[in-house]
Amino acid sequence: MTDEPRPEDLQHLQLLSAFHYVVGGLICLAACFPVFHLGMGIWMAVSKEAVGKADAPPAFVGVILAALSGAVIAAGWALGACVMLAGRCLTQHRKFMFCMVMAGLQAVLCVPFGTVLGVFTILVLQRPTVQALFADRRRGPLTVKSR
C-alpha cells in the first residue's frame, strides 16, 4: 500500500477544519461569560460607593475578582484562537505536531464537543496517508551555506 493521499483524507481534513472553526468560536463565546465578573470586580475595586459601606468587601477583593476573571477570559480566547489556528493548519497540511497537541487539549478540556472532535482528529492524523500529506509540506532542516 502506498502513502499517496486519498480523496477521503482530503475530505476528512476539510471537515475537521470546519469543525475546528466552529468549536473554536464556541470556546471564544463561552470565554466571554466571565465578563460580568470582570465588570463587578472592577466596580468593587474603584467604586467609592461599594468601598464606603461598612459591610462592603475591601477593594482588593474586587482586584482579585477582576484579575481572575480577566485571566479566564484571556485563556479562553487564547484556547479558541489556537483551536481555529489548528483548523487552518489542517486545511494547509502544516504543523502536524501542533494539530496533534491541540486535538489532545480539546479532547481533555472541551467536553463534550471538543472531546469528539479531538478524538476524530487524532484518528485521522494517525493515518499514514495523512501523515504523508503533512510530511510533504514540512521544511527540511536549516542548512548554512559556506562561502
C-alpha positions in Angstrom: 0.0 0.0 0.0 1.3 3.4 -0.9 1.3 6.5 1.2 -0.5 8.5 -1.5 -3.3 10.8 -0.2 -6.7 9.5 -0.9 -9.7 11.8 -1.7 -11.4 10.7 1.6 -8.4 12.0 3.5 -8.6 15.4 2.0 -12.4 15.5 2.6 -11.9 14.4 6.2 -9.3 17.1 6.8 -11.6 19.7 5.3 -14.5 18.6 7.6 -12.3 18.6 10.6 -11.0 22.0 9.8 -14.6 23.4 9.5 -15.5 21.8 12.9 -12.3 23.3 14.4 -13.5 26.7 13.4 -17.0 26.1 15.0 -15.6 24.7 18.2 -13.0 27.5 18.4 -15.8 30.0 18.1 -17.8 28.3 20.7 -14.8 28.3 23.1 -14.3 32.1 22.5 -18.0 32.7 23.1 -18.0 30.6 26.3 -14.9 32.5 27.4 -17.0 35.8 27.4 -19.3 34.6 30.2 -17.0 35.9 33.0 -17.3 39.5 31.6 -19.9 40.1 34.3 -17.4 39.1 37.0 -14.8 41.3 35.4 -17.1 44.3 35.5 -18.2 43.6 39.0 -14.6 43.2 40.2 -13.6 46.5 38.5 -16.6 48.2 40.1 -15.7 46.8 43.5 -12.1 48.0 43.2 -12.8 51.6 42.1 -16.3 52.4 43.3 -16.4 54.7 46.3 -20.0 53.7 47.0 -19.1 50.0 47.5 -15.9 50.7 49.4 -17.5 53.3 51.7 -20.1 50.9 53.2 -19.3 49.1 56.4 -20.5 45.7 55.1 -18.7 46.1 51.7 -15.7 43.9 50.9 -12.3 45.6 50.8 -11.1 46.9 47.4 -8.5 44.1 47.0 -11.4 41.6 46.7 -12.5 43.4 43.6 -9.0 43.5 42.2 -8.7 39.7 42.7 -12.1 39.1 41.1 -11.2 41.2 38.1 -7.8 39.6 37.7 -9.1 36.1 37.9 -12.0 36.7 35.5 -9.7 38.6 33.2 -7.3 35.6 33.2 -10.1 33.2 32.5 -11.3 35.3 29.6 -7.8 35.6 28.1 -7.1 31.9 28.5 -10.4 31.0 26.8 -9.8 33.3 23.9 -6.3 32.0 23.5 -7.5 28.4 23.5 -10.2 29.3 21.0 -7.7 31.0 18.7 -5.4 28.1 18.9 -8.2 25.7 18.0 -9.1 27.8 15.0 -5.4 28.0 14.0 -5.3 24.2 14.2 -8.2 24.1 11.8 -6.3 26.3 9.4 -3.2 24.1 9.7 -5.3 21.0 8.9 -6.5 22.7 5.7 -3.0 23.7 4.7 -1.5 20.3 5.8 1.1 22.1 8.0 2.2 21.8 11.7 1.4 18.2 12.3 2.5 18.2 15.9 0.6 21.4 16.7 -2.6 19.8 15.3 -2.0 16.7 17.4 -1.4 18.7 20.6 -4.5 20.8 20.0 -6.6 17.7 19.4 -5.4 16.3 22.7 -6.1 19.5 24.6 -9.6 19.7 23.0 -10.3 16.1 24.0 -9.4 16.9 27.6 -10.6 20.5 28.1 -13.7 20.9 25.9 -16.2 18.3 26.9 -18.3 17.1 25.0 -17.8 18.7 21.6 -14.1 19.1 21.8 -13.7 15.5 23.0 -15.4 14.1 20.0 -13.6 16.5 17.6 -10.2 15.8 19.3 -10.6 12.0 19.1 -11.6 12.1 15.4 -8.8 14.5 14.6 -6.2 12.2 16.3 -7.7 9.2 14.4 -7.5 10.9 11.1 -4.0 12.3 11.7 -2.7 8.8 12.6 -3.3 7.5 9.0 -0.1 7.0 7.1 -1.6 8.7 4.0 -2.5 11.8 6.1 1.0 11.9 7.7 2.5 11.7 4.2 0.5 14.8 3.3 1.9 16.7 6.2 5.4 15.3 5.6 5.4 16.7 2.1 4.7 20.2 3.5 7.4 20.1 6.1 10.6 22.1 5.5 13.9 20.4 5.8 16.5 21.3 8.4 18.1 24.7 8.0 21.5 24.5 6.4 24.1 27.2 6.5 25.9 27.7 3.2 29.5 28.4 3.4 31.0 31.0 1.0 
